[in-house]
Amino acid sequence: MKTTIELPDALLEQARRFASDHDMTMKALIEQALREVMAKEKEQKKPFRLRDGSFDGGKGMSLDLKSWEQIRDIIYDPGAGRG
C-alpha cells in the first residue's frame, strides 16, 4: 500500500543518511521502525490489576438477608439492615 507522510526536512535527511549508511531503503527503515515501536509498546503494557478495595472496618459488617424484601428495604433505607 502506498501512503504519503510529511516529515521535517532535517528528520527526513537524517533518515536518508541512516538508511544509506545501513544499506537500507527508506521503506525498509520505516517498516522496521514502526514494527519496533509497536513491539516495544506491546511489551510495556502492564496487565490490568484490580486494586484492593477492601477495608478494615473494625467490627466489620454483617447482614442476614433472607428475602428480597429485606434486600429492597436495605437498598431504600441503608440503616434498616443494621441490627
Secondary structure, DSSP 8 states (H G I E B T S, - for coil): --------HHHHHHHHHHHHHTT--HHHHHHHHHHHHHHHHHHH-------------TT-------SHHHHHHHHH-GGGG--
